[in-house]
Amino acid sequence: MAVLGMMLKSTTKYAYKLTNFVNQTTNITQEKQLRKLLNKAKKTEFGIKYDFAAILKSPDIMKAYREQVPIFDYDYMFKNFWHKTLNGSANVTWPGRITNFALTSGTTGASSKRIPVSKQMIQTIKKSSIKQLLSLSNLEIDSSFYEKDILFLGGSTELTKINNQFEGDLSGIITGKVPSWFSPFSKPDKRIRALHNWNEKIEEIVKQAPSWDIGVISGVPAWMEILIERIVDHYGLDSIFQIWPNLKIFVHGGVSFDPYILRFNQLFDNRVIYLDTYLTSEGFFAYQPTDSDSLHLLINHDVYFEFVPFNSEHFDSDGNLIEFGKALTINEVTEDVDYALLVTTNSGAWRYLIGDTIRFKCLETYKIKITGRTKHFLSLCGEHLSVDNMTEALTTISFQKGIEIREFAVTGFSNSYGHGHHWYIASDQKIDEEALLKSLDEKLSTLNADYETERKFALNQLELICLPTKFFYDFMEIKDMYGAQHKFPRVLKGKMAKDWLQYVSIVK
């Protein structure tokens, strides 16, 4: 009898009920988060400059905060404040000295950003992660499952030290601080987690895989798919369940899971539950409980949210914010509208435009869907094509036609004949490119009225090419975006687009 498992299961159920019992009134809950953050940082350089003390005395602190503090993007925040934090100054945008910085280049191809990660933020991320795992108590799972191992497929925990500060992948920062009581259940071990070379890390995990009893896996879908396939191939297995018979949960994030479902259903034979997370370098903003089909915004987890309608009134054709006065609080949003997300966090991000767009599916329970990036959409002539449109179209077609589309990307171009989109599809099957393009065009027209209109006029050139999946991942390795939290950009612009076109011309 799994005595430890029984204890953990009962404790988990009790802890989930306890932590889930919270006042979920949006205004009250979010105002409490803002008040707590403002009060904590009121004596910092940022807090003094924008007079947090006066905001805290206001009868409506959410309104006062919106009127008194401007909206910041990374460049603006770094130029004015975070460069001081990076140089070791204390009490700049958050109390004390920040010693950890998450490196992220996102999917734009820009030089690495360094996002401050405070001790309080690390604790918040741990709290949110544990709460999602506590939701396992909603499932009818045998007690023995609670004694199984959890595999975290993340970045290197060996961080780069610069002066007295450390920088690296957020996943490496977090998994490097696993509490001692959790270590026996956490895989891989410290030695493997510290490896920088992604291929070496994968190979070490493959070697160790048979000695683990994995119940939960966590990581970015593309890399987890590669790992599972490597293990199956290396040991000549029919399925991963021959060595991990108790695998039941896959916690994923970073990209839309829809394009990967078909392949994972094959790998897991529909025996694994998929749980989504919304964890970025700036914070942990949402997760999918086991009793839900969607992400739920975490309105009581040390983050204050605001929302800017993602439309031509507020953003230009390159995704830059042009209207700074219309950010909404959570009680002012509506369902089925795309919003650019502003966050205020306990790492010293204030009204920070993180670049993601979301849509509320249910305001009563704060269900959301991540719909794309402010700069990752195509609107050469008014087609307003979002990554969400692209993903839904290709996912639908892949299910209908029974084809695996593991990655995709699109570039926009203009010439004397008009405007066009060039699609690049990653698949290892033989695909009729002309038929796929026709189906894709038709599906996008049904999903997006602007696209349908522009296809009749200015958007008159469509091209599509299928490439082996390996070509996409090799390109990421060349761009030093291989492994951990990196994902292939869906919309290629600027230097990334030029580099990709040159790469394709060589490898094709």
N, C-alpha and C positions, 0 to 999 in steps of 0.2 A: 504494500500500500504506500502511495506517495504521500507520506506524512507532511514533508516540507511543502509539497505542492498544494495540499489541502489547506495548510496554514496561509500560504501565499494567496490562494484563490479567495478565501474568506476575507483576508486583509484587503485584497484588491477591491472586492465588491464594496466593502465598508468605506474604504478610502475614496472610491469614485463617487459614492453617494454623498459623502461629506464635502468633497471639493466641488461637486456639481451643484450644491445647494448655495446659490448666490443670487442676489438681486439682479435680475437681468433687464431691468428697465433701462432702455438705451441711454436716455438723457442723464439719469442719475448715475448710472455706472460709468459712462464715459466722462462725465464731469468730475467724478471722483478720481479717475485715472489722471486727467489733466491737472487737477488741483495737486495731487501727490507729486507729479513730475515738476510742476512749477515751483512748488514749495522746496523740493529737494535741490533745485538748481538756481534758486533766486539770488544766491551770492556768487555765482560764477560770473565770468566776464560777459557771457551771453545774457545771463539773467539780469545783470545790472544795466547793460546797454538797452535792453528792451523792457526794463522796469517790471519784472515779474511781480515784485512786491505790490505795485499798483494794480496789476491785473488780478491778483489774488483778493484784493479788497473790493473788486467790482461786483455788483449784484448779479451780473451775467458774465462769468469769466470766459465762457466759450466765445461769446461775441467780442469781448475785450481782447482776447488772445488773437482772434482772427483779424481784428482791426489794427493791432499794435505790432504784430510780428509778421514780417514778409514771408513769402514762399521761397524756399531754397532748393536748388538742385545741387548735385555733387560739386560741380566746379565753383559755384558761388559759395557754398559752405566751406569747401577746402581752402579757397583763396582767402577768405575772410577769417576763418577760425581754425579749421582742422589742421592746417599746416603747423600751427603752434602746438597743438596736441601731439602731432607726429614728432615734433622736435623736443618733446619731453616736458612741455609746460603743463602745469596742473590747473584745475579749475577754469578751463576755457569754456566748454559748452556743457560739461558735467563735472560734479565735484570730484576732487582728487586727480590722480595721474592715471591715464589710460596706458596699460602695458601690452594690450593685445590689439592687433589690427587685422581684419579680414581682407585678404587680397581678392579682388574680383575684377575681371575684365568683361563680365557679362557675356553677351553674344554679339557685340558691336564691333569687336576688333580694336577698340580703343585701348590705350595704355592702361595698366592696372590701376584700379582705384583702391585706396586704403581706407576702409571703414572702421572707425573705432568700435571696439567691443569691450564694454565695461564689465566689471565683476558682477554687477547687478543684472546686466543683460544675459550673461552666462547662466545665472541662477534662474532667470525667467524662462530661457530656452529649455533648461532641464525640467523646470516645473511643467511647462507645456507638453514636453515629450512624455513625461511620466504620466500626465493626465490622459493623454491619448492612449497609452498602454493600459491605464487603469480601466478604460472603456471596454477592454476585453471581457470584463465581468458581465457585460451584456450578452455574451455568447455562451451557448451551451457547450463548453469545452471541459474535457476531463481534467481533474486536478493535476495529473502528471504533466500536463502541458506547461504548467507554471514553473517547472524545473528545467525546461529546455533552454538551449542557448539562443542568443540573439546575434545575428551577423550584421555588423555595420560596415558598409562599403563606402568609405569616405576618403578624404585627402590625408596627406601625411601629417602625423602628430608632431613630427620634428620640425619646429618652426625656425625661421631665420631670425637671429638676434641682431638688432641694430641699436647700438648704445645699450640702454636698459629696457628696450621694448622688443616685442616679438611680433612677427607677421607671418601669415600663411592662410590656407583655406579655412573657412569657418568650421567645416566639418572636422578638420584636424584639430582646431582649437577646442572644440566641444568634446570630441571623443578622446582627446588627450587628458580630459579632466573627469573621466568616469569615476564615480565614487567607489571606494574600496569594497563596500558591501555588494556592488553590482558586478565587479570584475570577474568573478567565477562564471557568470552567465554571458559575458561580453566577448565576442569573437570578431576579428582575430586578436592575437595577443599583442602586447606593447611593441615587440620587435617588428612584427609585420605592419602594424599601424604606422610605424615611424618611417617606413620605406617611401622614398620620393618617386622612384621609378615605377610607373603604373604597371607596366608589363611584368616586372619583377614581383610586385605586390600580388597581382592576379595569380601568377605561377605559385607563389608561396601559399596562397589561400587554397588553390587546387590541391597542393600536396597535403595540406592539413584537413581538407574537407571530410574525409572518411572518419576522422577521429572526433568529429563534433556531432552533437545531436541538436540540430537547428530547428527551432520552432517559428522564429520570426526573422525575416531579412529586411534590411532597410538600405535604400540607395536610389540613385538616378536610374530610370528604366533602361536606357541604352547600355549602360555599363553592367547592370545586373544581368541583363540578357546575355551579354558576352561571357560573364563569369559562369552562369549556369550552363551555357553551351559548352564552355571549355571543360567544366567538370564532367559533364555527360560524355563528351568525346574522349577525354583523357582516360576514363575508366571503362569505356565501352558499355555504358549503361543504356537501358531503354528509357529511363526517366530519372530525375533527380531524387525521387522518392525511394530509390533503392539504397541510397546512403542517408537521406534525410526523410525518413518516413513520417516524422511528426511536423513537417513544415506546413504551417497553416495560414500565416499572415505575411503579406508583402507591403511594407510601408514605403511609399515612393513619393517623389516630388521633383520640382525643378522644371518640368515641362508637362504639357498635356499628356495624359496617359493613353488617350484614345487610339493613337496610331500603333501602340504597342500591344493592345489587348489581344488581338488575334494570335500573335506569336506567343504571348505568355499563357494564353488559354491552352495552346498546344503543349508548351513546356510543362505546365502544371496540371493539365487534364481537368481543368475547372475545379481543382481541389483546394485552391488558395484564395483567401479573402484579400482584396486590394484596398488599402487605405491611403488616401491622399494627404499630403502636408503642404503647407505654404510657409516654408522656412527660407529666408533670404539672408544675405550678409547684414542686413539692417535689423533683422529680428524675426521672431516666430509669430506669424499673424493669423494663421488659421489651420485647423486640422479637421479630418473627417473621423468622427466617432464611429464605432462599430455598428451603431444602430441608425446610421444615416447613409444616404447615397451621395452626399456632397460635403464640400468644405464648409466649416462654420467659422465665421469671424470671431476672434477671441477679444471680446470687448472689455474684459476684466483682467487682462494679463499685462499690465504696465505699458500699454501702448494707447495713444490717443489718435483716432482716425479722422481724416477729412477727405472729401471727395470732390473732384473737379470734373464736370461733364466733359467727356471726351468727344468733342465735336469741333467744327470749323470756327465756331465763335471763340473757343478757348485755345485751340492749338492750330499751328500752321501746317502746311503740307509735309514738313519734315519732322513733325511731332514736337515742336518747341512750343512752350506755353506762351500765349500772347495776351490772355486776359487773366489778371492776377486777383481779381476781387470777388470771384464767384464760387469760392470753395464752400461746400456744404457740410453740415454736421450729419451724424448718422440718422437723426430724426427728420432730416430734410430730403433724403434720397428716396427714389422710387425703384420699383422692380423693373428688370429688363431694359436698363439703360447702362451704357458703358461709362465708367468713371475712372479717371486717373487717380491713383491713391497717394494721399499725403499722410505721412506718419510722424508722430512725436514719440520718442522712445527714451528709455533709461540708459542709452549710450550717448545722449547728447545730440540727437537728430531732432530738429525743430521745424515743423511744417515742411517736411522733407519730401520732395517729389522723387519717389523711388523708380519711376519709369514703367510700372505695371498698370494694366487696366483690368478692372473687375466688373462683374455684373451681379446684382442681387437677384437670387432666384426665389427667396422667401424672406421677407423682412421680419416676420414673426420669430423665426429661429436664426436669422442672420446667415442663411445659406448663401454662399457666393460661388461664382465661377470665375476663374482667371481667364480673361479673354485675349490677352496679348501684351504688347509693349507699346508705349507711346511713340516710339521711333520705328517699330517693326510693323508697318502696314504699308500698303501701296495705294497711292492716290495721285497718279500722274495726270489724270484728266477728270478727277472727281469720282472715281470708282469706289474709293473708301473701302478697300478690301483689307479686312483684318485677319490676323493669324487664326482667330477662332473660326472665321469663315473657311479659311484654307484647310484647317485641320478637320473640321466637320465634313467638308466635301470629300477629301481624300479618304477619311475613315469610312464614310458611307460606301464609297466606291470599292474600297478594299474588301469590305464585308460582302457586298453584292457580287463581286467578281471572284472572290476567294483568292485574292493576291495579297502578298505581304509587302507593304510599303513601310520600310523601317525608318527612313529619314526622308526629308524633302527640304527644298529651298527654292526661292524664286527671286529673280532680279527684274527690275523694270528698265525699259529703255525707250528712247524717243529718237525719231529720225524724220526725214522729209516726208515719209509716208504716214506718220502719225505716232501713236504710242503702242507699246506692247509689253507683255510679260513672258519671261523665259523660265520655264519650270525645270527643276532638276529632281528626279525621283530616284531614291535609293531602293533597289530591289534586286534580289539574286535569282528571280524568276524571269523567264522570257515573257515580255509584255508587248502587246501591240500598242506602240506609242501613239499612233494616230487615233485609235479608238479610245485610249485613256484620256487624251487631251480633249476629245469631243465630250466624253462623259463628265470630265472635270469642268469644262466650260458650261455645260448644261446645269450641273449641280450648283455651281457658283451663282448662276443667273437666278436660280430659284431661292437661294439664300440671301442674296444681296440685290435689292432693286436698283441701287446706283450702278453696280457692276453691269446689270442687265441693260440699263439705259446706255451706258458708255460703250458697250459692245456693239451697239447699233450705229455709233458715230465715231468717236475718237480712238477708242481702244480696239484697233483693227489688226493687231499682229500678236498671235500666240504661238509659242514654240515649246516643245517638251522633249526632254531627253532622259532616258533611264540609264543609270550607272550602277555598278556593283556597290554594295554597302561599304565595302572596304575602302573605296575611293574617298568616301565622306570622312571616315575615321582617320585615314592616313593624312588627309588635309588638316584635321584638327591636331594631329600630332606635329605636323610641320608648323602650325600656328601656336604651338605650345599650349594647346587647349585640350589635352588628352587626359581623360580620367576624372575621377572625383565628381565635382559638381558642374563640370563644363557640359554644355549641350550645343548641338549644331544650330546656328542661327537660321530661322525660317525665312527671314527677309534679308537679302544681302544688299548693302548699300556702300557707297564710298570705297575706301581702300580694300575692305573685305571683299567687296564684289569684284574689284579689279584683280585681286590676288586669286580669287576663285576661278575667274574666267581664264586667267593665265594657266592655272593649275589644270583645269579641265582640258585646255588645248594641248597640254603635254601628255596627260595620262590617257586621254580618250583613244 
